[in-house]
Amino acid sequence: MILGDVCSRSCGFCAVKTGRGLPLESLREEPEQVAQAAAELGLSYIVITSVNRDELPDGGASHFAATIQALRRRLPGSKIEILTPDFKGNFSALHTVLDARPDTFNHNIETVPRLYFRVRPQADYQQSLNVLREARRYSAETLTKSGFMVGLGERANEVKRLLEDLRANDVDVITIGQYLQPTRNHLPVEEYVHPEVFDEYKEYGEHLGFRAVFSGPLVRSSFMAEMIHGDACG
């Protein structure tokens, strides 16, 4: 995770601290530090994510790009996946990231639109869809990916509509996992979804034409990411 450990938003499911993040000047060395660590570990697949940095003019997009570029210099044969915020719908910032040529662009939709007011109160469902659609339009060679949680009080028909919306916006890969409450101060789990329901969502997503659907209680957006990329592109 880059850009510090303080997020400008306060999503109901997330335990990351909320506030004003570190100034970029103090993070100037981070892209090279990330690349050096990845090289020392010999990583062939690297996932980069961040907190929201809404207070920055580009939401941290240039820092994402610098980190991708540093990784390319150190590990030219490795695959890079980025899991980004929505950049407040700023397509210029999104293009900055995509111009650095990540192999996979991931932006999580997180939940169905009806629950946004309490799950992602500072985000917008349509804006996230727009970001995913623009990523596909602007960088056709980049795999697009999104994910969401279940167990927050959504209904099965809402999940299916969410999947339809993602496919209509040319998302390639979907991850679906069980929401788990990080602390007592966060949103409660409304339901522990049965594995058979996860299987039904997977089957429906495949019917819609996603290149890969990973659906199960323990699935997370970056879980076995290298395999996900290989399955989608194979």
Secondary structure, 3 states (H helix, E strand, C coil): CECCCEECCCCCCCCCEECCCCCHHHHCCHHHHHHHHHHHHCCCEEEEEECCCCCCCCCCHHHHHHHHHHHHHHCCCCEEEEECCCHHHCHHHHHHHHCCCCCEEECCCECCHHHHHHHCCCCCHHHHHHHHHHHHHHCCCCEEEEEEEECCCCCHHHHHHHHHHHHHCCCCEEEEEECCCCCCCCCCCCCCCCHHHHHHHHHHHHHHCCCEEEECCCCCCCCCHHHHHHHHHC
